[in-house]
Amino acid sequence: MGTYFGTDGVRGLAGRDVSSTIAYRIGRFLGQYPQGRHNKILIARDTRISGEMLASALVGGLTSSGSTVHTVGVSTTPSVSYLVKKHDFDFGIMISASHNPYYDNGIKVFNRHGEKLEEAIEMEIERYIDALQDDLPRMTGKDIGRVYHAHELVDEYLAFIASKAVGDYASFSVLIDAANGSASELVPDLCRRLHIKADIINDKPNGTNINDMCGSTHIKNLQTAMLKNGYDLGMAFDGDADRLLMIDSHGQIVDGDAMLYMAALDEKRRGILKDGKVVLTVMSNIGVKRALERAGIGILEVPVGDKYVQAALKKEKLVLGGEQSGHLIFYDDMNTGDGLLSMVKMLNIVAGNHKKLSELLADLKIYPQVLKNIIVTNKKEVMEYPGLALLIKKVEKELNGNGRLLVRPSGTEPLIRIMVEAESIETCHRLVDEIYNYIAEAFVN
């Protein structure tokens, strides 16, 4: 990771960490890369108040470098990935901080293949951002780039997602939490195309209510509404709709691990699970891993981050992978996580099996898991501290294979994440607190 780019683009406080100056320079660089090329660029954003500011700055940089820009307004991150590849854009840019609060924002860049931008190019952009002088060629007159408003491209994306539906959903009653984000604009249209009887909540974004006590990061509100009104299924998106979490009719959370398990069993049954293997991350629950192994499904484990899941799927020529957080990648359909596509895939599985969601997960035992974050000023210093390494070894010895410990720096925030899985929730809390308190005393207090 560099100074500006983390594991998922540039992200931070809008106006400071992600300023119009930085956005302009990113646009200037991409608009002529490589070697003065005049590119064709796609831009979308979520519903944050700072999105239009950053979009304007990006457009200014791109057009002053001679690129043609197609803007689609509010859309999802995976729609950018899909449309870039389908329409031969040179780059796609999504302005979003995903699940972060409204006051943060981010700039995610996709290459012409619809994949996250290569780290080598990110480092070149960083050097240009920090340069004292702007020495890139600047266009004048007729060579200045043009801007086109192309919202019809979002309709193409929704038609593609709807084309993946193979079941009859008419009997389902569904409650959808749009997180006051990108899904607010797209989900109503998708539901009409799928003929789903759905009620949608948190679908009135005002620029500051994205992810505000709603969506996949605050899913308890959806749980409460589900149980109160007797819905069959609940669906919760994050701010840019690249992840999905679900609620079953009993109010139980169905996370990315559980959905990956369902999808893996379904694809194995239909004979389309290539090499009988899936990709998951080190955060995936040990219960899911053991259930997959019992089902004869192989596991390839990668670091946390959907870009690592995607890279492994591409390298190993596999078709299914995902994260506990709700990023699922159906690689034969899309090369990035897509909450809307995941919703359709899950509906297909439930409809095709003629069972309730809870029944499909009856054989899945999830180990209790506790995750706690601690804010630190220097993540590298914390992770390299010898005393912490000794404590981690002590906790792992106590778990003795009947659980897991994971201590890792966040790729997008100034946090150390501490996760413990164990056979009891009490053990999870005790061990997480032991490590949290150690870090707090050594580095925070």
ZAVEX-537667 format. One record per residue (C-alpha): residue number from 1; x, y, z. Coordinates in Angstrom, 2 decimals. Layout:
<i->NUM; xx->X; yy->Y; zz->Z> $
...
//
This chain:
<i->1; xx->0.00; yy->0.00; zz->0.00> $
<i->2; xx->1.12; yy->3.52; zz->-0.74> $
<i->3; xx->0.49; yy->6.94; zz->0.77> $
<i->4; xx->-2.86; yy->7.46; zz->-0.94> $
<i->5; xx->-3.93; yy->4.07; zz->-2.34> $
<i->6; xx->-4.94; yy->1.33; zz->0.08> $
<i->7; xx->-6.36; yy->-2.11; zz->-0.59> $
<i->8; xx->-9.40; yy->-0.61; zz->-2.31> $
<i->9; xx->-8.36; yy->2.63; zz->-3.95> $
<i->10; xx->-8.02; yy->6.02; zz->-2.28> $
<i->11; xx->-10.24; yy->6.42; zz->0.77> $
<i->12; xx->-10.57; yy->8.79; zz->3.70> $
<i->13; xx->-12.14; yy->12.00; zz->4.94> $
<i->14; xx->-13.66; yy->13.85; zz->1.98> $
<i->15; xx->-12.05; yy->17.23; zz->1.40> $
<i->16; xx->-8.87; yy->16.26; zz->3.27> $
<i->17; xx->-7.65; yy->12.72; zz->2.53> $
<i->18; xx->-9.73; yy->12.58; zz->-0.65> $
<i->19; xx->-9.72; yy->16.17; zz->-1.85> $
<i->20; xx->-10.67; yy->17.77; zz->-5.14> $
<i->21; xx->-6.95; yy->18.43; zz->-5.72> $
<i->22; xx->-6.12; yy->14.73; zz->-5.41> $
<i->23; xx->-9.10; yy->13.80; zz->-7.59> $
<i->24; xx->-8.02; yy->16.29; zz->-10.25> $
<i->25; xx->-4.51; yy->14.86; zz->-10.35> $
<i->26; xx->-5.79; yy->11.30; zz->-10.56> $
<i->27; xx->-7.90; yy->12.42; zz->-13.51> $
<i->28; xx->-4.98; yy->14.24; zz->-15.13> $
<i->29; xx->-2.81; yy->11.13; zz->-14.89> $
<i->30; xx->-5.38; yy->8.57; zz->-16.06> $
<i->31; xx->-6.56; yy->10.87; zz->-18.82> $
<i->32; xx->-3.26; yy->10.55; zz->-20.69> $
<i->33; xx->-1.91; yy->7.18; zz->-19.52> $
<i->34; xx->0.10; yy->5.63; zz->-21.05> $
<i->35; xx->2.29; yy->8.01; zz->-23.04> $
<i->36; xx->-0.19; yy->10.74; zz->-23.84> $
<i->37; xx->-3.00; yy->8.43; zz->-24.97> $
<i->38; xx->-6.46; yy->10.03; zz->-25.14> $
<i->39; xx->-8.61; yy->7.58; zz->-23.19> $
<i->40; xx->-12.30; yy->6.78; zz->-22.86> $
<i->41; xx->-13.29; yy->6.86; zz->-19.19> $
<i->42; xx->-16.44; yy->5.82; zz->-17.29> $
<i->43; xx->-17.36; yy->7.54; zz->-13.99> $
<i->44; xx->-20.04; yy->6.64; zz->-11.43> $
<i->45; xx->-20.61; yy->7.59; zz->-7.80> $
<i->46; xx->-22.66; yy->6.67; zz->-4.77> $
<i->47; xx->-24.97; yy->9.07; zz->-2.91> $
<i->48; xx->-22.49; yy->10.91; zz->-0.64> $
<i->49; xx->-22.65; yy->14.68; zz->-0.47> $
<i->50; xx->-19.01; yy->14.90; zz->-1.63> $
<i->51; xx->-19.51; yy->12.69; zz->-4.69> $
<i->52; xx->-20.36; yy->15.48; zz->-7.13> $
<i->53; xx->-17.40; yy->17.56; zz->-5.98> $
<i->54; xx->-14.98; yy->14.71; zz->-6.60> $
<i->55; xx->-16.65; yy->13.79; zz->-9.89> $
<i->56; xx->-16.26; yy->17.38; zz->-11.13> $
<i->57; xx->-12.58; yy->17.41; zz->-10.18> $
<i->58; xx->-11.96; yy->14.07; zz->-11.89> $
<i->59; xx->-13.74; yy->15.24; zz->-15.02> $
<i->60; xx->-11.66; yy->18.41; zz->-15.04> $
<i->61; xx->-8.44; yy->16.45; zz->-14.86> $
<i->62; xx->-9.50; yy->13.86; zz->-17.41> $
<i->63; xx->-10.74; yy->16.31; zz->-20.03> $
<i->64; xx->-7.73; yy->18.62; zz->-19.63> $
<i->65; xx->-5.62; yy->15.57; zz->-20.54> $
<i->66; xx->-7.75; yy->15.01; zz->-23.63> $
<i->67; xx->-9.89; yy->12.06; zz->-22.51> $
<i->68; xx->-13.53; yy->11.46; zz->-23.31> $
<i->69; xx->-15.63; yy->10.98; zz->-20.18> $
<i->70; xx->-18.93; yy->9.12; zz->-19.87> $
<i->71; xx->-20.77; yy->9.78; zz->-16.61> $
<i->72; xx->-23.67; yy->7.65; zz->-15.37> $
<i->73; xx->-24.45; yy->9.44; zz->-12.09> $
<i->74; xx->-25.36; yy->7.25; zz->-9.13> $
<i->75; xx->-24.64; yy->3.57; zz->-9.73> $
<i->76; xx->-22.88; yy->0.63; zz->-8.08> $
<i->77; xx->-19.20; yy->-0.23; zz->-7.98> $
<i->78; xx->-19.69; yy->-3.57; zz->-9.80> $
<i->79; xx->-21.68; yy->-1.86; zz->-12.55> $
<i->80; xx->-18.52; yy->0.12; zz->-13.37> $
<i->81; xx->-16.49; yy->-3.09; zz->-13.59> $
<i->82; xx->-19.08; yy->-4.69; zz->-15.87> $
<i->83; xx->-19.56; yy->-1.70; zz->-18.18> $
<i->84; xx->-15.84; yy->-0.95; zz->-18.54> $
<i->85; xx->-15.22; yy->-4.42; zz->-19.89> $
<i->86; xx->-18.35; yy->-4.59; zz->-22.06> $
<i->87; xx->-17.87; yy->-1.21; zz->-23.75> $
<i->88; xx->-14.08; yy->-1.17; zz->-24.04> $
<i->89; xx->-13.45; yy->1.75; zz->-21.72> $
<i->90; xx->-9.80; yy->2.35; zz->-20.92> $
<i->91; xx->-10.55; yy->2.97; zz->-17.25> $
<i->92; xx->-13.57; yy->3.04; zz->-14.97> $
<i->93; xx->-13.78; yy->5.18; zz->-11.83> $
<i->94; xx->-16.17; yy->4.69; zz->-8.92> $
<i->95; xx->-16.46; yy->7.45; zz->-6.33> $
<i->96; xx->-17.41; yy->5.72; zz->-3.10> $
<i->97; xx->-16.19; yy->4.85; zz->0.38> $
<i->98; xx->-18.33; yy->1.69; zz->0.39> $
<i->99; xx->-19.48; yy->0.95; zz->3.96> $
<i->100; xx->-17.81; yy->4.01; zz->5.54> $
<i->101; xx->-19.84; yy->6.95; zz->6.96> $
<i->102; xx->-20.99; yy->9.74; zz->4.64> $
<i->103; xx->-18.15; yy->12.10; zz->5.56> $
<i->104; xx->-15.62; yy->9.71; zz->4.03> $
<i->105; xx->-15.29; yy->9.11; zz->0.33> $
<i->106; xx->-13.04; yy->7.20; zz->-2.01> $
<i->107; xx->-11.87; yy->6.78; zz->-5.59> $
<i->108; xx->-11.73; yy->3.24; zz->-6.96> $
<i->109; xx->-10.16; yy->2.71; zz->-10.37> $
<i->110; xx->-10.75; yy->-0.25; zz->-12.71> $
<i->111; xx->-8.58; yy->-1.12; zz->-15.70> $
<i->112; xx->-9.90; yy->-2.03; zz->-19.17> $
<i->113; xx->-10.59; yy->-5.59; zz->-18.00> $
<i->114; xx->-12.88; yy->-4.39; zz->-15.21> $
<i->115; xx->-10.30; yy->-5.36; zz->-12.58> $
<i->116; xx->-8.89; yy->-3.23; zz->-9.75> $
<i->117; xx->-6.05; yy->-1.04; zz->-10.97> $
<i->118; xx->-2.57; yy->-2.56; zz->-10.88> $
<i->119; xx->-0.43; yy->-1.50; zz->-7.93> $
<i->120; xx->2.40; yy->-0.39; zz->-10.23> $
<i->121; xx->0.12; yy->2.20; zz->-11.86> $
<i->122; xx->-1.15; yy->3.32; zz->-8.45> $
<i->123; xx->2.43; yy->4.04; zz->-7.43> $
<i->124; xx->2.98; yy->6.09; zz->-10.59> $
<i->125; xx->-0.15; yy->8.10; zz->-9.77> $
<i->126; xx->1.11; yy->8.69; zz->-6.23> $
<i->127; xx->4.41; yy->10.06; zz->-7.52> $
<i->128; xx->2.52; yy->12.43; zz->-9.81> $
<i->129; xx->0.18; yy->13.57; zz->-7.01> $
<i->130; xx->3.22; yy->14.51; zz->-4.89> $
<i->131; xx->5.11; yy->16.17; zz->-7.74> $
<i->132; xx->5.80; yy->19.89; zz->-7.22> $
<i->133; xx->4.94; yy->20.70; zz->-10.82> $
<i->134; xx->2.28; yy->19.36; zz->-13.16> $
<i->135; xx->4.45; yy->18.36; zz->-16.12> $
<i->136; xx->1.87; yy->16.28; zz->-18.01> $
<i->137; xx->0.74; yy->17.47; zz->-21.45> $
<i->138; xx->-2.29; yy->19.77; zz->-21.22> $
<i->139; xx->-4.77; yy->19.90; zz->-24.10> $
<i->140; xx->-6.11; yy->23.11; zz->-25.63> $
<i->141; xx->-8.80; yy->24.01; zz->-28.16> $
<i->142; xx->-10.35; yy->21.10; zz->-30.02> $
<i->143; xx->-8.10; yy->18.60; zz->-28.24> $
<i->144; xx->-9.81; yy->19.11; zz->-24.88> $
<i->145; xx->-11.83; yy->16.05; zz->-23.89> $
<i->146; xx->-15.64; yy->15.82; zz->-24.08> $
<i->147; xx->-18.16; yy->14.77; zz->-21.44> $
<i->148; xx->-21.22; yy->12.62; zz->-22.18> $
<i->149; xx->-24.04; yy->11.72; zz->-19.80> $
<i->150; xx->-24.73; yy->8.03; zz->-20.33> $
<i->151; xx->-27.27; yy->6.86; zz->-17.74> $
<i->152; xx->-28.61; yy->4.38; zz->-20.29> $
<i->153; xx->-25.56; yy->2.26; zz->-19.51> $
<i->154; xx->-27.03; yy->1.57; zz->-16.06> $
<i->155; xx->-30.10; yy->0.10; zz->-17.79> $
<i->156; xx->-27.80; yy->-2.25; zz->-19.70> $
<i->157; xx->-26.21; yy->-3.37; zz->-16.45> $
<i->158; xx->-29.57; yy->-4.01; zz->-14.80> $
<i->159; xx->-30.72; yy->-6.01; zz->-17.82> $
<i->160; xx->-27.61; yy->-8.16; zz->-17.45> $
<i->161; xx->-28.27; yy->-8.78; zz->-13.75> $
<i->162; xx->-31.93; yy->-9.60; zz->-14.43> $
<i->163; xx->-30.89; yy->-12.07; zz->-17.14> $
<i->164; xx->-29.29; yy->-14.25; zz->-14.44> $
<i->165; xx->-32.67; yy->-14.95; zz->-12.82> $
<i->166; xx->-33.88; yy->-18.50; zz->-13.45> $
<i->167; xx->-36.47; yy->-18.94; zz->-10.69> $
<i->168; xx->-40.03; yy->-17.91; zz->-9.95> $
<i->169; xx->-39.90; yy->-15.41; zz->-7.11> $
<i->170; xx->-43.60; yy->-14.53; zz->-7.04> $
<i->171; xx->-44.23; yy->-16.40; zz->-3.78> $
<i->172; xx->-41.46; yy->-14.64; zz->-1.81> $
<i->173; xx->-42.07; yy->-11.68; zz->0.44> $
<i->174; xx->-38.78; yy->-9.77; zz->0.59> $
<i->175; xx->-37.61; yy->-6.79; zz->2.63> $
<i->176; xx->-34.61; yy->-4.92; zz->1.18> $
<i->177; xx->-32.40; yy->-2.40; zz->2.98> $
<i->178; xx->-30.78; yy->-0.15; zz->0.36> $
<i->179; xx->-28.49; yy->1.60; zz->2.90> $
<i->180; xx->-29.47; yy->5.00; zz->1.42> $
<i->181; xx->-26.70; yy->4.31; zz->-1.07> $
<i->182; xx->-26.25; yy->3.16; zz->-4.65> $
<i->183; xx->-28.83; yy->0.39; zz->-4.29> $
<i->184; xx->-31.48; yy->3.06; zz->-3.64> $
<i->185; xx->-31.31; yy->4.04; zz->-7.32> $
<i->186; xx->-31.08; yy->0.57; zz->-8.87> $
<i->187; xx->-32.92; yy->-1.95; zz->-6.69> $
<i->188; xx->-36.48; yy->-0.73; zz->-7.37> $
<i->189; xx->-35.94; yy->-1.15; zz->-11.13> $
<i->190; xx->-34.34; yy->-4.56; zz->-10.65> $
<i->191; xx->-37.24; yy->-5.77; zz->-8.51> $
<i->192; xx->-39.69; yy->-4.73; zz->-11.22> $
<i->193; xx->-37.70; yy->-6.65; zz->-13.80> $
<i->194; xx->-37.64; yy->-9.75; zz->-11.56> $
<i->195; xx->-41.33; yy->-9.48; zz->-10.55> $
<i->196; xx->-40.35; yy->-9.62; zz->-6.87> $
<i->197; xx->-42.84; yy->-8.67; zz->-4.19> $
<i->198; xx->-40.43; yy->-6.51; zz->-2.22> $
<i->199; xx->-40.60; yy->-3.64; zz->0.22> $
<i->200; xx->-37.57; yy->-1.37; zz->0.24> $
<i->201; xx->-36.37; yy->0.64; zz->3.23> $
<i->202; xx->-33.59; yy->3.20; zz->3.58> $
<i->203; xx->-33.94; yy->4.17; zz->-0.08> $
<i->204; xx->-34.13; yy->7.95; zz->0.27> $
<i->205; xx->-30.54; yy->9.22; zz->0.24> $
<i->206; xx->-29.94; yy->12.85; zz->1.18> $
<i->207; xx->-26.16; yy->12.94; zz->0.89> $
<i->208; xx->-25.48; yy->12.37; zz->4.59> $
<i->209; xx->-27.55; yy->9.30; zz->5.54> $
<i->210; xx->-25.67; yy->6.63; zz->3.55> $
<i->211; xx->-24.89; yy->3.67; zz->5.87> $
<i->212; xx->-26.37; yy->5.67; zz->8.77> $
<i->213; xx->-27.79; yy->2.98; zz->11.07> $
<i->214; xx->-28.85; yy->1.02; zz->8.01> $
<i->215; xx->-27.58; yy->-1.42; zz->5.40> $
<i->216; xx->-25.24; yy->-4.34; zz->5.86> $
<i->217; xx->-23.14; yy->-2.57; zz->8.51> $
<i->218; xx->-26.19; yy->-2.05; zz->10.77> $
<i->219; xx->-28.20; yy->-5.12; zz->9.93> $
<i->220; xx->-30.04; yy->-5.42; zz->13.26> $
<i->221; xx->-32.56; yy->-2.84; zz->12.06> $
<i->222; xx->-33.44; yy->-5.09; zz->9.14> $
<i->223; xx->-33.70; yy->-8.06; zz->11.51> $
<i->224; xx->-36.21; yy->-6.22; zz->13.65> $
<i->225; xx->-38.33; yy->-5.17; zz->10.68> $
<i->226; xx->-38.21; yy->-8.71; zz->9.24> $
<i->227; xx->-39.51; yy->-10.36; zz->12.39> $
<i->228; xx->-42.13; yy->-7.70; zz->13.04> $
<i->229; xx->-43.73; yy->-8.06; zz->9.61> $
<i->230; xx->-43.14; yy->-11.74; zz->8.80> $
<i->231; xx->-41.07; yy->-11.50; zz->5.61> $
<i->232; xx->-39.56; yy->-14.61; zz->4.03> $
<i->233; xx->-36.20; yy->-13.02; zz->3.19> $
<i->234; xx->-34.25; yy->-9.91; zz->4.04> $
<i->235; xx->-31.51; yy->-8.37; zz->1.91> $
<i->236; xx->-29.07; yy->-5.68; zz->3.07> $
<i->237; xx->-26.60; yy->-3.82; zz->0.85> $
<i->238; xx->-23.70; yy->-1.55; zz->1.70> $
<i->239; xx->-23.18; yy->1.96; zz->0.36> $
<i->240; xx->-21.94; yy->1.04; zz->-3.12> $
<i->241; xx->-23.85; yy->-2.28; zz->-3.34> $
<i->242; xx->-20.88; yy->-4.54; zz->-3.96> $
<i->243; xx->-21.73; yy->-6.65; zz->-0.92> $
<i->244; xx->-24.88; yy->-8.34; zz->0.37> $
<i->245; xx->-25.98; yy->-9.82; zz->3.69> $
<i->246; xx->-29.24; yy->-11.69; zz->4.21> $
<i->247; xx->-31.75; yy->-12.41; zz->6.99> $
<i->248; xx->-33.80; yy->-15.63; zz->7.09> $
<i->249; xx->-37.42; yy->-15.84; zz->8.22> $
<i->250; xx->-36.29; yy->-16.55; zz->11.80> $
<i->251; xx->-34.26; yy->-13.34; zz->11.92> $
<i->252; xx->-30.87; yy->-15.05; zz->11.65> $
<i->253; xx->-28.06; yy->-13.30; zz->9.77> $
<i->254; xx->-26.81; yy->-15.10; zz->6.66> $
<i->255; xx->-23.38; yy->-13.64; zz->5.95> $
<i->256; xx->-20.98; yy->-14.03; zz->3.04> $
<i->257; xx->-19.60; yy->-17.29; zz->4.42> $
<i->258; xx->-23.04; yy->-18.88; zz->4.58> $
<i->259; xx->-23.99; yy->-17.62; zz->1.11> $
<i->260; xx->-20.71; yy->-18.94; zz->-0.29> $
<i->261; xx->-21.49; yy->-22.33; zz->1.28> $
<i->262; xx->-24.95; yy->-22.36; zz->-0.32> $
<i->263; xx->-23.58; yy->-21.35; zz->-3.70> $
<i->264; xx->-20.78; yy->-23.93; zz->-3.55> $
<i->265; xx->-23.20; yy->-26.78; zz->-2.78> $
<i->266; xx->-25.52; yy->-25.61; zz->-5.55> $
<i->267; xx->-22.76; yy->-25.33; zz->-8.15> $
<i->268; xx->-21.32; yy->-28.70; zz->-7.15> $
<i->269; xx->-24.76; yy->-30.30; zz->-7.50> $
<i->270; xx->-25.12; yy->-28.79; zz->-10.98> $
<i->271; xx->-21.61; yy->-29.85; zz->-11.98> $
<i->272; xx->-20.30; yy->-26.33; zz->-12.65> $
<i->273; xx->-17.96; yy->-25.88; zz->-9.66> $
<i->274; xx->-14.62; yy->-25.98; zz->-11.46> $
<i->275; xx->-12.04; yy->-28.23; zz->-9.77> $
<i->276; xx->-14.53; yy->-28.65; zz->-6.93> $
<i->277; xx->-12.89; yy->-25.72; zz->-5.15> $
<i->278; xx->-13.79; yy->-22.27; zz->-3.83> $
<i->279; xx->-11.75; yy->-19.22; zz->-2.77> $
<i->280; xx->-12.29; yy->-17.67; zz->0.65> $
<i->281; xx->-10.29; yy->-15.45; zz->3.00> $
<i->282; xx->-8.54; yy->-15.88; zz->6.31> $
<i->283; xx->-11.55; yy->-14.21; zz->7.95> $
<i->284; xx->-13.94; yy->-16.97; zz->6.88> $
<i->285; xx->-15.49; yy->-18.88; zz->9.75> $
<i->286; xx->-13.88; yy->-22.18; zz->10.68> $
<i->287; xx->-17.34; yy->-23.75; zz->10.72> $
<i->288; xx->-17.83; yy->-22.91; zz->7.04> $
<i->289; xx->-14.44; yy->-24.33; zz->6.14> $
<i->290; xx->-15.22; yy->-27.60; zz->7.91> $
<i->291; xx->-18.68; yy->-27.81; zz->6.31> $
<i->292; xx->-17.18; yy->-27.31; zz->2.86> $
<i->293; xx->-14.61; yy->-30.00; zz->3.57> $
<i->294; xx->-17.38; yy->-32.42; zz->4.69> $
<i->295; xx->-19.13; yy->-31.73; zz->1.39> $
<i->296; xx->-15.98; yy->-32.64; zz->-0.55> $
<i->297; xx->-15.33; yy->-29.06; zz->-1.64> $
<i->298; xx->-11.76; yy->-27.79; zz->-1.67> $
<i->299; xx->-10.66; yy->-24.47; zz->-0.22> $
<i->300; xx->-8.11; yy->-21.92; zz->-1.39> $
<i->301; xx->-7.47; yy->-19.33; zz->1.34> $
<i->302; xx->-6.28; yy->-15.79; zz->0.57> $
<i->303; xx->-5.77; yy->-12.53; zz->2.54> $
<i->304; xx->-8.76; yy->-10.31; zz->3.31> $
<i->305; xx->-9.84; yy->-8.19; zz->0.35> $
<i->306; xx->-12.04; yy->-8.93; zz->-2.64> $
<i->307; xx->-9.15; yy->-8.10; zz->-4.99> $
<i->308; xx->-7.23; yy->-11.07; zz->-3.56> $
<i->309; xx->-10.25; yy->-13.32; zz->-4.05> $
<i->310; xx->-10.56; yy->-12.12; zz->-7.64> $
<i->311; xx->-6.85; yy->-12.59; zz->-8.34> $
<i->312; xx->-6.95; yy->-16.18; zz->-7.04> $
<i->313; xx->-10.05; yy->-17.00; zz->-9.09> $
<i->314; xx->-8.36; yy->-15.66; zz->-12.22> $
<i->315; xx->-5.03; yy->-17.40; zz->-11.58> $
<i->316; xx->-6.51; yy->-20.78; zz->-10.66> $
<i->317; xx->-9.34; yy->-20.61; zz->-13.23> $
<i->318; xx->-12.01; yy->-21.11; zz->-10.57> $
<i->319; xx->-15.56; yy->-19.77; zz->-10.59> $
<i->320; xx->-16.66; yy->-19.02; zz->-7.02> $
<i->321; xx->-15.17; yy->-17.08; zz->-4.13> $
<i->322; xx->-16.10; yy->-14.65; zz->-1.44> $
<i->323; xx->-15.66; yy->-12.89; zz->1.86> $
<i->324; xx->-17.51; yy->-13.13; zz->5.14> $
<i->325; xx->-18.43; yy->-9.44; zz->4.77> $
<i->326; xx->-20.73; yy->-10.25; zz->1.87> $
<i->327; xx->-18.53; yy->-9.88; zz->-1.22> $
<i->328; xx->-19.31; yy->-12.87; zz->-3.46> $
<i->329; xx->-17.67; yy->-13.30; zz->-6.85> $
<i->330; xx->-19.37; yy->-15.50; zz->-9.42> $
<i->331; xx->-16.43; yy->-15.33; zz->-11.78> $
<i->332; xx->-18.14; yy->-16.77; zz->-14.85> $
<i->333; xx->-20.56; yy->-13.83; zz->-14.67> $
<i->334; xx->-18.56; yy->-10.97; zz->-13.12> $
<i->335; xx->-14.95; yy->-10.49; zz->-12.11> $
<i->336; xx->-15.82; yy->-8.52; zz->-8.98> $
<i->337; xx->-18.20; yy->-8.80; zz->-6.06> $
<i->338; xx->-21.72; yy->-7.63; zz->-6.88> $
<i->339; xx->-24.50; yy->-7.37; zz->-4.30> $
<i->340; xx->-27.29; yy->-7.25; zz->-6.89> $
<i->341; xx->-25.97; yy->-10.32; zz->-8.69> $
<i->342; xx->-25.59; yy->-12.11; zz->-5.36> $
<i->343; xx->-29.21; yy->-11.32; zz->-4.54> $
<i->344; xx->-30.37; yy->-12.93; zz->-7.78> $
<i->345; xx->-28.12; yy->-15.97; zz->-7.27> $
<i->346; xx->-29.43; yy->-16.51; zz->-3.73> $
<i->347; xx->-33.04; yy->-16.17; zz->-4.88> $
<i->348; xx->-32.31; yy->-18.73; zz->-7.60> $
<i->349; xx->-30.98; yy->-21.20; zz->-5.01> $
<i->350; xx->-33.89; yy->-20.75; zz->-2.60> $
<i->351; xx->-36.49; yy->-20.98; zz->-5.37> $
<i->352; xx->-34.79; yy->-23.93; zz->-7.07> $
<i->353; xx->-34.63; yy->-26.00; zz->-3.88> $
<i->354; xx->-38.19; yy->-25.21; zz->-2.75> $
<i->355; xx->-36.90; yy->-24.79; zz->0.80> $
<i->356; xx->-36.64; yy->-21.99; zz->3.29> $
<i->357; xx->-33.28; yy->-20.27; zz->3.61> $
<i->358; xx->-32.87; yy->-21.66; zz->7.14> $
<i->359; xx->-33.44; yy->-25.20; zz->5.87> $
<i->360; xx->-30.69; yy->-24.84; zz->3.29> $
<i->361; xx->-28.27; yy->-23.95; zz->6.07> $
<i->362; xx->-29.37; yy->-26.58; zz->8.59> $
<i->363; xx->-26.10; yy->-28.54; zz->8.31> $
<i->364; xx->-23.90; yy->-25.47; zz->8.72> $
<i->365; xx->-22.49; yy->-24.89; zz->12.20> $
<i->366; xx->-21.04; yy->-21.43; zz->12.61> $
<i->367; xx->-18.51; yy->-20.95; zz->15.40> $
<i->368; xx->-19.04; yy->-17.92; zz->17.63> $
<i->369; xx->-16.87; yy->-15.08; zz->16.40> $
<i->370; xx->-16.03; yy->-11.74; zz->17.95> $
<i->371; xx->-14.37; yy->-8.92; zz->16.04> $
<i->372; xx->-13.13; yy->-5.78; zz->17.75> $
<i->373; xx->-11.28; yy->-2.83; zz->16.23> $
<i->374; xx->-8.82; yy->-0.52; zz->17.96> $
<i->375; xx->-7.75; yy->2.84; zz->16.53> $
<i->376; xx->-3.97; yy->3.28; zz->16.34> $
<i->377; xx->-1.66; yy->5.88; zz->14.82> $
<i->378; xx->0.93; yy->3.49; zz->13.40> $
<i->379; xx->-0.39; yy->0.11; zz->12.27> $
<i->380; xx->3.03; yy->-1.13; zz->11.17> $
<i->381; xx->4.60; yy->-0.39; zz->14.55> $
<i->382; xx->1.84; yy->-2.27; zz->16.36> $
<i->383; xx->2.01; yy->-5.33; zz->14.13> $
<i->384; xx->5.82; yy->-5.56; zz->14.46> $
<i->385; xx->5.85; yy->-5.23; zz->18.27> $
<i->386; xx->7.54; yy->-8.33; zz->19.80> $
<i->387; xx->5.26; yy->-8.38; zz->22.85> $
<i->388; xx->2.17; yy->-8.61; zz->20.67> $
<i->389; xx->3.68; yy->-11.53; zz->18.77> $
<i->390; xx->4.24; yy->-13.39; zz->22.03> $
<i->391; xx->0.68; yy->-12.74; zz->23.18> $
<i->392; xx->-0.69; yy->-14.01; zz->19.87> $
<i->393; xx->1.28; yy->-17.25; zz->20.28> $
<i->394; xx->-0.10; yy->-17.65; zz->23.81> $
<i->395; xx->-3.71; yy->-17.24; zz->22.66> $
<i->396; xx->-3.24; yy->-19.60; zz->19.72> $
<i->397; xx->-1.84; yy->-22.23; zz->22.08> $
<i->398; xx->-4.89; yy->-21.88; zz->24.31> $
<i->399; xx->-7.27; yy->-22.33; zz->21.36> $
<i->400; xx->-5.35; yy->-25.47; zz->20.39> $
<i->401; xx->-7.05; yy->-25.93; zz->17.02> $
<i->402; xx->-10.59; yy->-25.48; zz->18.39> $
<i->403; xx->-10.83; yy->-21.93; zz->17.13> $
<i->404; xx->-8.85; yy->-19.19; zz->15.46> $
<i->405; xx->-7.19; yy->-15.88; zz->16.20> $
<i->406; xx->-6.59; yy->-13.21; zz->13.58> $
<i->407; xx->-4.90; yy->-9.88; zz->14.31> $
<i->408; xx->-4.44; yy->-7.70; zz->11.24> $
<i->409; xx->-4.22; yy->-4.05; zz->10.16> $
<i->410; xx->-7.16; yy->-2.61; zz->8.26> $
<i->411; xx->-6.39; yy->-1.88; zz->4.64> $
<i->412; xx->-8.65; yy->1.19; zz->4.52> $
<i->413; xx->-8.76; yy->2.67; zz->8.04> $
<i->414; xx->-6.29; yy->3.42; zz->10.93> $
<i->415; xx->-7.38; yy->0.29; zz->12.78> $
<i->416; xx->-6.04; yy->-3.00; zz->14.05> $
<i->417; xx->-8.72; yy->-5.68; zz->13.72> $
<i->418; xx->-8.81; yy->-8.45; zz->16.35> $
<i->419; xx->-10.92; yy->-11.52; zz->15.63> $
<i->420; xx->-11.35; yy->-14.66; zz->17.72> $
<i->421; xx->-13.39; yy->-17.75; zz->16.90> $
<i->422; xx->-13.95; yy->-20.32; zz->19.63> $
<i->423; xx->-16.46; yy->-22.89; zz->20.81> $
<i->424; xx->-18.06; yy->-20.40; zz->23.21> $
<i->425; xx->-18.86; yy->-16.72; zz->22.88> $
<i->426; xx->-17.43; yy->-16.14; zz->26.37> $
<i->427; xx->-14.02; yy->-17.42; zz->25.27> $
<i->428; xx->-14.16; yy->-15.18; zz->22.20> $
<i->429; xx->-14.83; yy->-12.06; zz->24.24> $
<i->430; xx->-12.21; yy->-12.89; zz->26.87> $
<i->431; xx->-9.42; yy->-13.44; zz->24.35> $
<i->432; xx->-10.32; yy->-10.49; zz->22.15> $
<i->433; xx->-10.39; yy->-8.21; zz->25.18> $
<i->434; xx->-7.02; yy->-9.52; zz->26.37> $
<i->435; xx->-5.36; yy->-8.53; zz->23.08> $
<i->436; xx->-7.33; yy->-5.28; zz->22.76> $
<i->437; xx->-6.32; yy->-4.16; zz->26.25> $
<i->438; xx->-2.69; yy->-5.06; zz->25.60> $
<i->439; xx->-2.56; yy->-2.92; zz->22.45> $
<i->440; xx->-4.43; yy->-0.08; zz->24.17> $
<i->441; xx->-2.00; yy->0.01; zz->27.10> $
<i->442; xx->1.08; yy->-0.19; zz->24.87> $
<i->443; xx->0.10; yy->2.19; zz->22.07> $
<i->444; xx->-3.01; yy->4.20; zz->22.92> $
<i->445; xx->-3.05; yy->5.15; zz->26.59> $
//
